[in-house]
């Protein structure tokens, strides 16, 4: 079974809704059909999807993150190609082949014994596929933009970056949760704790952590590694204003950006965004865009991952896809 399902140019054009007198982004979007073409391609940014929601289900969450990748590509392919959208900077690789794991998950019943642990075994299989994919992209001197799936895929991103760079990397996570839960079966809530335990993650910063959804167990674990793990509380930034947004950005930058780092954005940090853990209180879309635009262009940033988006849980059909499209545009500009 293949590691990645490559998208041909015709595959991309199938997403495009042509309109007379306009040139759409997807019409000019580059594609490759084998790994050997990647290193010689002129584009810096490589789009790769992860169409799975097994990690979310293994974490007792709402499914639907498997749909984010194609929802985002549908919107992205139909934005305007003009002098400002910089389509020449990006190519579409395709998607991590999650078909076998998704089919296996569909055959499991939530009522059977050890259901979540069985899902966790499937997550481990996807972990390896994601890690190999990210490793190949970074080794080709490209910047992966990873779309979709649960936050379990942070583990594969970090492992892949570690394998490509031959050293642990830092990570900056724009998120309402740390996803630093116990080292039980693999799921969307422990990608960072596993990456930390196995030596792939050096320093870790969660930006905008929600106090109501962080257990005392997790807070205690973070304190044990306070030299390598830090966070800012959403309430301190947006509610009590103990720290300004600007100063919180500066704190994260000082702690993370001096070395190679991955950039993660969980869509459940954005208020009323369709996601597996949708929240009525969070950062605005423009807060997220400013954050990602700033940090993705830092010298040592090696990948960007957008996760947990669930189009079926959004306020309108294109909400999640349009949001991801904006974020991609901000990175490649």
SULLIN-V420539 format. One record per backbone hydrogen bond with DSSP energy under -0.5 kcal/mol. NH is the residue of the N-H (numbers start at 1). CO is the residue of the C=O. E is the energy in kcal/mol with one decimal. If there is no record, write none. Layout:
# SULLIN-V420539
NH	CO	E
NH	CO	E
This chain:
# SULLIN-V420539
5	95	-3.2
6	4	-0.9
7	93	-1.5
8	6	-0.5
12	8	-1.8
13	9	-2.5
14	10	-1.4
15	12	-1.9
16	13	-1.1
18	16	-0.8
22	19	-2.0
24	22	-0.5
25	79	-3.0
26	77	-2.4
27	24	-1.0
28	24	-0.7
28	25	-1.2
29	25	-0.6
30	90	-1.0
32	92	-0.9
37	34	-1.5
38	35	-1.9
39	35	-0.5
41	37	-0.6
41	38	-1.4
44	89	-0.8
45	89	-2.5
46	143	-2.5
47	91	-2.8
48	145	-2.2
49	94	-2.3
50	147	-2.5
52	50	-1.9
57	53	-2.1
58	54	-2.6
59	55	-0.6
59	56	-0.8
60	57	-1.7
61	56	-2.7
62	276	-0.8
67	64	-1.7
68	65	-1.0
71	67	-1.7
72	68	-2.6
73	69	-2.4
74	70	-2.2
75	71	-1.5
76	72	-3.0
77	73	-2.5
78	75	-1.4
79	76	-1.4
81	23	-3.3
82	80	-0.8
85	82	-0.7
86	82	-0.6
89	86	-1.9
90	87	-1.6
91	45	-2.2
92	30	-2.6
93	47	-2.6
93	91	-0.6
94	47	-1.1
95	5	-1.8
96	49	-3.0
97	3	-2.2
98	96	-1.4
102	98	-2.7
103	99	-2.4
104	100	-2.1
105	101	-2.5
106	102	-1.8
107	103	-0.8
107	104	-0.7
108	105	-1.4
112	109	-1.6
115	112	-1.2
118	114	-2.2
119	115	-2.0
120	116	-2.1
121	117	-1.4
122	118	-1.2
123	119	-2.0
124	120	-1.8
125	121	-1.2
126	122	-1.9
127	123	-2.7
128	124	-1.5
129	125	-1.4
130	126	-2.9
131	127	-2.7
132	128	-2.1
133	129	-2.1
134	130	-2.7
135	131	-2.3
136	132	-2.2
137	133	-2.0
138	134	-2.5
139	135	-2.5
140	136	-1.0
141	138	-2.1
142	137	-1.8
143	44	-2.8
144	142	-0.6
144	302	-0.7
145	46	-3.0
146	144	-0.6
146	304	-3.2
147	48	-2.6
148	306	-2.4
149	65	-1.5
153	150	-1.6
154	151	-1.7
155	152	-1.3
156	152	-0.5
157	153	-2.1
158	154	-2.5
159	155	-2.7
160	156	-2.6
161	157	-2.3
162	158	-2.5
163	159	-2.5
164	160	-1.9
165	161	-2.7
166	162	-1.8
167	162	-0.9
169	200	-2.5
170	260	-2.8
171	203	-2.0
172	262	-2.5
173	171	-0.5
173	205	-3.0
174	172	-0.5
174	264	-2.9
175	173	-1.0
175	207	-1.5
181	189	-2.6
184	182	-2.1
188	55	-2.2
190	187	-1.4
192	179	-1.3
193	179	-0.9
194	190	-2.1
195	191	-1.9
196	192	-2.5
197	193	-2.4
198	194	-2.2
199	196	-1.1
200	195	-2.2
201	195	-1.5
202	169	-2.9
202	200	-0.5
204	228	-2.6
205	171	-2.1
206	230	-1.7
207	173	-3.1
207	205	-0.6
208	206	-0.6
208	232	-1.1
209	232	-2.5
210	176	-2.5
211	209	-0.5
213	210	-1.0
214	211	-1.2
219	215	-2.2
220	216	-2.6
221	217	-1.9
222	218	-2.5
223	219	-2.0
224	220	-1.4
225	221	-0.6
225	222	-1.1
226	223	-1.3
228	225	-2.2
229	225	-2.0
230	204	-2.5
232	206	-2.2
234	209	-2.8
235	209	-0.5
237	233	-1.4
238	234	-3.3
239	234	-0.5
239	235	-1.4
240	235	-2.6
241	235	-0.8
242	236	-1.1
243	236	-1.8
248	244	-2.4
249	245	-2.1
250	246	-2.1
251	247	-2.2
252	248	-2.0
253	249	-2.5
254	250	-2.4
255	251	-1.6
256	252	-2.1
257	253	-1.9
259	256	-1.2
261	300	-2.4
262	170	-2.4
263	303	-2.0
264	172	-2.7
264	262	-0.5
265	305	-2.7
266	174	-2.4
267	265	-0.6
267	307	-2.3
269	266	-2.2
270	267	-1.5
271	283	-2.8
272	279	-3.4
273	270	-1.7
275	273	-0.7
276	308	-1.8
278	275	-1.0
283	269	-2.1
288	284	-1.9
289	285	-2.3
290	286	-2.4
291	287	-2.2
292	288	-2.6
293	289	-2.6
294	290	-2.0
295	291	-2.4
296	292	-2.4
297	293	-0.5
298	295	-1.5
301	298	-1.6
302	261	-2.8
303	261	-0.6
304	144	-2.2
305	263	-2.5
306	146	-2.8
307	265	-2.5
307	305	-0.5
308	149	-2.6
310	274	-1.8
313	310	-2.2
314	311	-1.5
319	316	-2.0
322	318	-2.9
323	319	-2.2
324	320	-2.6
325	321	-2.2
326	322	-2.2
327	323	-2.0
328	324	-2.6
329	325	-2.4
330	326	-2.1
331	327	-1.5
332	328	-2.2
333	329	-1.2
